[in-house]
Amino acid sequence: VQLHAFGGGLVQSGRSLRLSCVVSGYTVSNYYAIGWFRQAPGKEREGISCLSRFAGSPFYADSVKGRFTISRDNAKVTVYLQMNRLKPEDTAVYYCASDSTLIRSSWSNPSAYDHWGQGTLVTVSS
């Protein structure tokens, strides 16, 4: 299983970006949970969104709720993170991760995920 995250960049505050996570080794389906995390310099890795196993409503951290949207395209084995109304505090390296046994209550815990993609840097200027 491999995950490849891309789509980061430099953007002004208030603008949008869409991150992509391409999954190989299995089809993005209801069997695997896919999460998005971010880590700012000097801070711990933070879970920001998750598509849990077996459908159900996605999870969002309070810090991004209403601004970020997670979705997937099974045909293209890709999970997206649409980020709107970006703020300088959203600046971080963003990672996607997957797990086949994730329980919903652990969605924001990085240790609960088995597979990680490399990070993609998002920088939001004020």
N, CA, C and O atoms as a DFTB+ gen file, in Angstrom:
504 C
 N C O
     1  1       0.847      -1.186       0.000
     2  2       0.000       0.000       0.000
     3  2       0.884       1.239       0.000
     4  3       1.774       1.384       0.839
     5  1       0.633       2.109      -0.932
     6  2       1.376       3.362      -0.989
     7  2       0.407       4.521      -1.156
     8  3      -0.606       4.410      -1.847
     9  1       0.730       5.617      -0.521
    10  2      -0.073       6.820      -0.633
    11  2       0.828       7.963      -1.074
    12  3       1.959       8.097      -0.607
    13  1       0.319       8.770      -1.968
    14  2       1.078       9.906      -2.492
    15  2       0.220      11.150      -2.388
    16  3      -0.797      11.278      -3.071
    17  1       0.635      12.060      -1.536
    18  2      -0.103      13.308      -1.338
    19  2       0.549      14.427      -2.134
    20  3       1.774      14.544      -2.162
    21  1      -0.255      15.235      -2.769
    22  2       0.266      16.382      -3.508
    23  2      -0.813      17.449      -3.608
    24  3      -1.970      17.225      -3.252
    25  1      -0.408      18.610      -4.101
    26  2      -1.352      19.711      -4.279
    27  2      -1.082      20.902      -3.383
    28  3      -1.778      21.912      -3.484
    29  1      -0.099      20.813      -2.517
    30  2       0.217      21.930      -1.647
    31  2       0.841      23.077      -2.416
    32  3       1.139      22.967      -3.605
    33  1       1.029      24.176      -1.713
    34  2       1.634      25.336      -2.343
    35  2       1.477      26.563      -1.482
    36  3       1.066      26.481      -0.325
    37  1       1.810      27.704      -2.056
    38  2       1.691      28.992      -1.381
    39  2       0.409      29.664      -1.851
    40  3       0.156      29.784      -3.050
    41  1      -0.389      30.095      -0.894
    42  2      -1.660      30.716      -1.232
    43  2      -1.952      31.843      -0.244
    44  3      -1.524      31.804       0.910
    45  1      -2.674      32.827      -0.712
    46  2      -3.033      33.938       0.164
    47  2      -4.180      33.566       1.087
    48  3      -5.006      32.713       0.761
    49  1      -4.219      34.199       2.213
    50  2      -5.310      33.988       3.159
    51  2      -6.653      34.233       2.486
    52  3      -6.823      35.203       1.748
    53  1      -7.601      33.347       2.748
    54  2      -8.929      33.459       2.174
    55  2      -9.123      32.674       0.889
    56  3     -10.254      32.478       0.445
    57  1      -8.032      32.224       0.290
    58  2      -8.122      31.465      -0.955
    59  2      -8.283      29.974      -0.674
    60  3      -8.392      29.551       0.477
    61  1      -8.297      29.190      -1.747
    62  2      -8.564      27.754      -1.644
    63  2      -7.436      26.941      -2.254
    64  3      -6.690      27.418      -3.109
    65  1      -7.332      25.703      -1.794
    66  2      -6.444      24.702      -2.368
    67  2      -7.139      23.363      -2.280
    68  3      -7.964      23.138      -1.394
    69  1      -6.804      22.472      -3.202
    70  2      -7.283      21.104      -3.103
    71  2      -6.090      20.163      -3.083
    72  3      -5.268      20.144      -3.999
    73  1      -6.021      19.385      -2.015
    74  2      -4.996      18.360      -1.905
    75  2      -5.540      17.036      -2.422
    76  3      -6.731      16.747      -2.312
    77  1      -4.646      16.246      -2.983
    78  2      -5.011      14.924      -3.478
    79  2      -4.139      13.875      -2.812
    80  3      -2.972      14.125      -2.508
    81  1      -4.703      12.720      -2.592
    82  2      -3.972      11.576      -2.054
    83  2      -4.275      10.392      -2.959
    84  3      -5.382       9.853      -2.950
    85  1      -3.289      10.001      -3.729
    86  2      -3.456       8.871      -4.633
    87  2      -3.022       7.599      -3.919
    88  3      -1.915       7.518      -3.386
    89  1      -3.892       6.623      -3.915
    90  2      -3.651       5.376      -3.195
    91  2      -3.364       4.265      -4.182
    92  3      -4.095       4.099      -5.157
    93  1      -2.328       3.516      -3.947
    94  2      -2.031       2.353      -4.781
    95  2      -1.877       1.130      -3.887
    96  3      -1.477       1.232      -2.727
    97  1      -2.195       0.004      -4.438
    98  2      -2.112      -1.227      -3.674
    99  2      -3.473      -1.750      -3.297
   100  3      -3.637      -2.937      -3.012
   101  1      -4.463      -0.855      -3.293
   102  2      -5.839      -1.272      -3.092
   103  2      -6.741      -0.166      -3.588
   104  3      -6.303       0.972      -3.752
   105  1      -7.969      -0.485      -3.822
   106  2      -8.935       0.507      -4.262
   107  2      -9.510       1.225      -3.067
   108  3      -9.897       0.602      -2.078
   109  1      -9.564       2.547      -3.163
   110  2     -10.174       3.314      -2.094
   111  2     -11.633       2.909      -1.993
   112  3     -12.424       3.178      -2.896
   113  1     -11.972       2.287      -0.932
   114  2     -13.326       1.768      -0.804
   115  2     -13.765       1.927       0.633
   116  3     -13.081       2.550       1.446
   117  1     -14.890       1.368       0.925
   118  2     -15.381       1.468       2.283
   119  2     -14.569       0.649       3.272
   120  3     -14.749       0.795       4.481
   121  1     -13.678      -0.209       2.787
   122  2     -12.941      -1.098       3.675
   123  2     -11.826      -0.383       4.425
   124  3     -11.455      -0.788       5.527
   125  1     -11.293       0.675       3.833
   126  2     -10.170       1.376       4.440
   127  2     -10.587       2.773       4.881
   128  3     -11.362       3.456       4.212
   129  1     -10.062       3.165       5.998
   130  2     -10.223       4.550       6.433
   131  2      -9.071       5.377       5.863
   132  3      -7.925       4.927       5.827
   133  1      -9.389       6.569       5.429
   134  2      -8.383       7.497       4.930
   135  2      -8.467       8.771       5.747
   136  3      -9.534       9.369       5.887
   137  1      -7.335       9.173       6.281
   138  2      -7.301      10.382       7.084
   139  2      -6.332      11.404       6.532
   140  3      -5.349      11.069       5.872
   141  1      -6.628      12.641       6.814
   142  2      -5.716      13.745       6.514
   143  2      -5.211      14.322       7.836
   144  3      -5.983      14.551       8.766
   145  1      -3.922      14.548       7.896
   146  2      -3.280      15.123       9.068
   147  2      -2.437      16.315       8.628
   148  3      -2.157      16.495       7.443
   149  1      -2.047      17.109       9.590
   150  2      -1.110      18.185       9.294
   151  2      -0.190      18.389      10.482
   152  3      -0.531      18.076      11.623
   153  1       0.973      18.916      10.187
   154  2       1.943      19.184      11.246
   155  2       2.645      20.490      10.947
   156  3       3.345      20.635       9.946
   157  1       2.438      21.431      11.840
   158  2       3.098      22.723      11.744
   159  2       4.422      22.647      12.500
   160  3       4.583      21.800      13.379
   161  1       5.371      23.522      12.168
   162  2       6.673      23.493      12.848
   163  2       6.520      23.602      14.351
   164  3       5.824      24.487      14.851
   165  1       7.164      22.712      15.063
   166  2       7.143      22.753      16.509
   167  2       5.876      22.232      17.158
   168  3       5.724      22.296      18.378
   169  1       4.966      21.718      16.345
   170  2       3.693      21.227      16.872
   171  2       3.524      19.740      16.571
   172  3       4.198      19.179      15.707
   173  1       2.606      19.121      17.309
   174  2       2.311      17.717      17.080
   175  2       1.466      17.541      15.818
   176  3       0.792      18.465      15.362
   177  1       1.523      16.341      15.276
   178  2       0.704      16.040      14.114
   179  2      -0.765      16.030      14.522
   180  3      -1.142      15.410      15.516
   181  1      -1.583      16.722      13.744
   182  2      -2.992      16.932      14.088
   183  2      -3.890      16.257      13.055
   184  3      -3.723      16.456      11.852
   185  1      -4.835      15.467      13.529
   186  2      -5.818      14.893      12.635
   187  2      -6.845      15.941      12.269
   188  3      -7.406      16.580      13.159
   189  1      -7.112      16.141      10.978
   190  2      -8.037      17.185      10.575
   191  2      -9.265      16.648       9.863
   192  3     -10.306      17.305       9.870
   193  1      -9.180      15.476       9.248
   194  2     -10.352      14.929       8.584
   195  2     -10.145      13.440       8.316
   196  3      -9.016      12.960       8.215
   197  1     -11.254      12.728       8.205
   198  2     -11.169      11.288       7.984
   199  2     -12.430      10.778       7.300
   200  3     -13.546      11.164       7.649
   201  1     -12.231       9.909       6.326
   202  2     -13.307       9.088       5.780
   203  2     -13.167       7.735       6.468
   204  3     -12.227       6.985       6.205
   205  1     -14.105       7.437       7.342
   206  2     -13.970       6.220       8.131
   207  2     -14.361       5.001       7.315
   208  3     -14.885       5.125       6.208
   209  1     -14.105       3.833       7.861
   210  2     -14.447       2.585       7.197
   211  2     -15.954       2.438       7.103
   212  3     -16.699       2.917       7.958
   213  1     -16.381       1.775       6.062
   214  2     -17.786       1.423       5.900
   215  2     -18.697       2.641       5.890
   216  3     -19.743       2.663       6.538
   217  1     -18.283       3.633       5.156
   218  2     -19.077       4.837       4.942
   219  2     -19.329       5.562       6.263
   220  3     -18.486       5.527       7.160
   221  1     -20.452       6.199       6.383
   222  2     -20.715       7.040       7.525
   223  2     -20.233       8.451       7.260
   224  3     -19.498       8.699       6.304
   225  1     -20.638       9.346       8.086
   226  2     -20.268      10.756       7.895
   227  2     -18.778      10.934       8.137
   228  3     -18.218      10.291       9.025
   229  1     -18.126      11.793       7.364
   230  2     -16.701      12.049       7.596
   231  2     -16.487      12.820       8.896
   232  3     -17.407      13.442       9.427
   233  1     -15.274      12.766       9.389
   234  2     -14.893      13.493      10.586
   235  2     -14.089      14.732      10.214
   236  3     -13.339      14.739       9.238
   237  1     -14.264      15.773      11.011
   238  2     -13.477      16.993      10.841
   239  2     -13.065      17.525      12.210
   240  3     -13.827      17.467      13.175
   241  1     -11.846      18.041      12.268
   242  2     -11.432      18.760      13.465
   243  2     -12.186      20.082      13.537
   244  3     -12.566      20.647      12.512
   245  1     -12.392      20.558      14.731
   246  2     -13.117      21.823      14.897
   247  2     -12.420      22.973      14.165
   248  3     -13.066      23.910      13.696
   249  1     -11.109      22.883      14.079
   250  2     -10.341      23.971      13.470
   251  2     -10.593      24.110      11.963
   252  3     -10.304      25.157      11.383
   253  1     -11.129      23.061      11.329
   254  2     -11.335      23.119       9.876
   255  2     -12.799      22.894       9.489
   256  3     -13.151      23.011       8.316
   257  1     -13.631      22.580      10.441
   258  2     -15.035      22.279      10.151
   259  2     -15.699      23.462       9.473
   260  3     -15.574      24.600       9.927
   261  1     -16.398      23.192       8.394
   262  2     -17.069      24.236       7.645
   263  2     -16.207      24.865       6.569
   264  3     -16.712      25.597       5.718
   265  1     -14.908      24.587       6.595
   266  2     -14.000      25.142       5.582
   267  2     -13.381      24.063       4.707
   268  3     -13.137      24.287       3.521
   269  1     -13.128      22.897       5.286
   270  2     -12.493      21.800       4.566
   271  2     -13.527      20.706       4.286
   272  3     -14.443      20.476       5.076
   273  1     -13.354      20.038       3.136
   274  2     -14.231      18.937       2.761
   275  2     -13.400      17.778       2.232
   276  3     -12.564      17.954       1.346
   277  1     -13.635      16.598       2.778
   278  2     -12.952      15.401       2.319
   279  2     -13.881      14.627       1.392
   280  3     -15.085      14.544       1.634
   281  1     -13.317      14.065       0.336
   282  2     -14.119      13.275      -0.598
   283  2     -13.211      12.253      -1.272
   284  3     -11.990      12.301      -1.127
   285  1     -13.815      11.337      -2.002
   286  2     -13.000      10.339      -2.682
   287  2     -13.578      10.023      -4.044
   288  3     -14.772      10.188      -4.295
   289  1     -12.710       9.572      -4.902
   290  2     -13.074       9.126      -6.234
   291  2     -12.554       7.710      -6.367
   292  3     -11.373       7.499      -6.644
   293  1     -13.417       6.755      -6.174
   294  2     -12.972       5.364      -6.186
   295  2     -12.396       4.943      -7.526
   296  3     -11.465       4.140      -7.584
   297  1     -12.939       5.476      -8.581
   298  2     -12.456       5.087      -9.901
   299  2     -11.002       5.491     -10.101
   300  3     -10.258       4.825     -10.821
   301  1     -10.609       6.561      -9.473
   302  2      -9.253       7.060      -9.634
   303  2      -8.395       6.823      -8.414
   304  3      -7.287       7.349      -8.313
   305  1      -8.913       6.016      -7.466
   306  2      -8.200       5.689      -6.235
   307  2      -7.590       6.933      -5.615
   308  3      -6.418       6.941      -5.239
   309  1      -8.378       7.964      -5.512
   310  2      -7.900       9.229      -4.975
   311  2      -8.842       9.758      -3.904
   312  3     -10.063       9.665      -4.024
   313  1      -8.254      10.309      -2.867
   314  2      -9.008      11.018      -1.836
   315  2      -8.577      12.482      -1.874
   316  3      -7.389      12.790      -1.973
   317  1      -9.547      13.364      -1.795
   318  2      -9.280      14.788      -1.899
   319  2      -9.543      15.496      -0.575
   320  3     -10.348      15.048       0.241
   321  1      -8.851      16.604      -0.386
   322  2      -9.157      17.502       0.720
   323  2      -9.290      18.902       0.135
   324  3      -8.296      19.554      -0.184
   325  1     -10.527      19.349      -0.001
   326  2     -10.787      20.695      -0.493
   327  2     -10.698      21.654       0.678
   328  3     -11.420      21.511       1.664
   329  1      -9.820      22.620       0.569
   330  2      -9.577      23.565       1.662
   331  2      -9.971      24.962       1.199
   332  3      -9.351      25.537       0.304
   333  1     -11.007      25.490       1.822
   334  2     -11.506      26.826       1.476
   335  2     -11.258      27.799       2.618
   336  3     -11.054      27.395       3.763
   337  1     -11.280      29.072       2.293
   338  2     -11.102      30.145       3.288
   339  2      -9.885      29.856       4.161
   340  3      -9.963      29.855       5.390
   341  1      -8.777      29.614       3.505
   342  2      -7.562      29.269       4.231
   343  2      -7.075      30.415       5.095
   344  3      -7.257      31.588       4.769
   345  1      -6.453      30.050       6.201
   346  2      -5.939      31.018       7.171
   347  2      -4.446      30.781       7.363
   348  3      -3.958      29.683       7.093
   349  1      -3.718      31.785       7.820
   350  2      -2.287      31.577       8.070
   351  2      -2.021      30.416       9.031
   352  3      -1.005      29.732       8.910
   353  1      -2.918      30.197       9.973
   354  2      -2.723      29.092      10.921
   355  2      -2.945      27.721      10.295
   356  3      -2.720      26.703      10.950
   357  1      -3.377      27.676       9.051
   358  2      -3.465      26.395       8.339
   359  2      -2.127      25.989       7.734
   360  3      -1.999      24.894       7.185
   361  1      -1.143      26.856       7.832
   362  2       0.181      26.542       7.293
   363  2       0.771      25.332       8.002
   364  3       0.891      25.315       9.227
   365  1       1.138      24.318       7.222
   366  2       1.652      23.065       7.777
   367  2       2.029      22.135       6.637
   368  3       1.736      22.396       5.470
   369  1       2.683      21.050       7.003
   370  2       2.853      19.932       6.072
   371  2       1.649      19.018       6.256
   372  3       1.321      18.622       7.374
   373  1       1.006      18.695       5.163
   374  2      -0.204      17.878       5.186
   375  2       0.120      16.464       4.722
   376  3       0.841      16.257       3.747
   377  1      -0.438      15.491       5.454
   378  2      -0.210      14.081       5.162
   379  2      -1.549      13.358       5.013
   380  3      -2.539      13.721       5.649
   381  1      -1.563      12.339       4.170
   382  2      -2.690      11.422       4.157
   383  2      -2.221      10.071       4.695
   384  3      -1.048       9.712       4.592
   385  1      -3.159       9.343       5.266
   386  2      -2.839       8.062       5.878
   387  2      -4.032       7.130       5.723
   388  3      -5.164       7.574       5.526
   389  1      -3.763       5.833       5.814
   390  2      -4.854       4.872       5.689
   391  2      -4.690       3.752       6.709
   392  3      -3.600       3.504       7.226
   393  1      -5.795       3.092       6.976
   394  2      -5.775       1.950       7.874
   395  2      -6.990       1.077       7.597
   396  3      -8.069       1.575       7.274
   397  1      -6.800      -0.237       7.729
   398  2      -7.889      -1.168       7.435
   399  2      -8.670      -1.586       8.664
   400  3      -9.683      -2.276       8.552
   401  1      -8.209      -1.175       9.836
   402  2      -8.898      -1.610      11.059
   403  2      -9.272      -0.442      11.952
   404  3      -9.615      -0.639      13.118
   405  1      -9.212       0.767      11.423
   406  2      -9.437       1.959      12.239
   407  2     -10.825       1.955      12.859
   408  3     -11.819       1.713      12.174
   409  1     -10.887       2.221      14.136
   410  2     -12.180       2.427      14.775
   411  2     -12.474       3.916      14.799
   412  3     -11.564       4.741      14.883
   413  1     -13.745       4.247      14.724
   414  2     -14.140       5.635      14.505
   415  2     -13.619       6.566      15.587
   416  3     -13.258       7.709      15.305
   417  1     -13.579       6.089      16.813
   418  2     -13.158       6.955      17.912
   419  2     -11.677       7.308      17.836
   420  3     -11.231       8.221      18.532
   421  1     -10.913       6.615      17.015
   422  2      -9.474       6.857      16.909
   423  2      -9.093       7.620      15.654
   424  3      -7.919       7.664      15.286
   425  1     -10.066       8.216      15.001
   426  2      -9.796       8.774      13.671
   427  2      -8.720       9.843      13.672
   428  3      -8.021      10.007      12.671
   429  1      -8.567      10.573      14.762
   430  2      -7.605      11.677      14.785
   431  2      -6.270      11.295      15.418
   432  3      -5.398      12.146      15.597
   433  1      -6.114      10.029      15.751
   434  2      -4.886       9.558      16.395
   435  2      -3.910       9.047      15.337
   436  3      -4.188       8.036      14.694
   437  1      -2.780       9.717      15.142
   438  2      -1.837       9.268      14.098
   439  2      -1.373       7.824      14.291
   440  3      -1.111       7.122      13.315
   441  1      -1.273       7.382      15.530
   442  2      -0.788       6.025      15.812
   443  2      -1.756       4.953      15.353
   444  3      -1.395       3.779      15.277
   445  1      -2.978       5.347      15.048
   446  2      -3.979       4.376      14.632
   447  2      -3.889       4.026      13.150
   448  3      -4.609       3.142      12.685
   449  1      -3.030       4.695      12.408
   450  2      -2.926       4.485      10.963
   451  2      -1.653       3.716      10.621
   452  3      -0.585       3.968      11.180
   453  1      -1.789       2.788       9.707
   454  2      -0.657       1.951       9.332
   455  2       0.175       2.512       8.186
   456  3       1.392       2.330       8.153
   457  1      -0.467       3.184       7.258
   458  2       0.221       3.599       6.047
   459  2       0.139       5.104       5.881
   460  3      -0.907       5.718       6.092
   461  1       1.269       5.685       5.496
   462  2       1.355       7.142       5.364
   463  2       1.952       7.522       4.022
   464  3       2.819       6.836       3.481
   465  1       1.463       8.631       3.509
   466  2       2.096       9.220       2.347
   467  2       3.128      10.238       2.789
   468  3       3.214      10.584       3.967
   469  1       3.908      10.711       1.835
   470  2       4.832      11.784       2.160
   471  2       4.019      13.070       2.309
   472  3       2.884      13.126       1.836
   473  1       4.537      14.048       2.917
   474  2       3.788      15.269       3.157
   475  2       3.834      16.224       1.971
   476  3       4.711      16.146       1.110
   477  1       2.869      17.118       1.959
   478  2       2.862      18.206       0.989
   479  2       2.673      19.509       1.752
   480  3       1.779      19.620       2.591
   481  1       3.509      20.485       1.463
   482  2       3.537      21.714       2.244
   483  2       2.487      22.692       1.752
   484  3       2.375      22.975       0.559
   485  1       1.724      23.198       2.705
   486  2       0.758      24.270       2.443
   487  2       1.190      25.488       3.236
   488  3       1.349      25.418       4.455
   489  1       1.379      26.594       2.553
   490  2       1.764      27.841       3.193
   491  2       0.722      28.892       2.857
   492  3       0.460      29.173       1.687
   493  1       0.131      29.469       3.895
   494  2      -0.901      30.481       3.717
   495  2      -0.346      31.808       4.209
   496  3      -0.007      31.957       5.383
   497  1      -0.260      32.761       3.306
   498  2       0.277      34.074       3.658
   499  2      -0.851      35.013       4.078
   500  3      -1.978      34.916       3.591
   501  1      -0.525      35.907       4.977
   502  2      -1.541      36.839       5.477
   503  2      -1.650      38.073       4.589
   504  3      -2.458      38.961       4.863
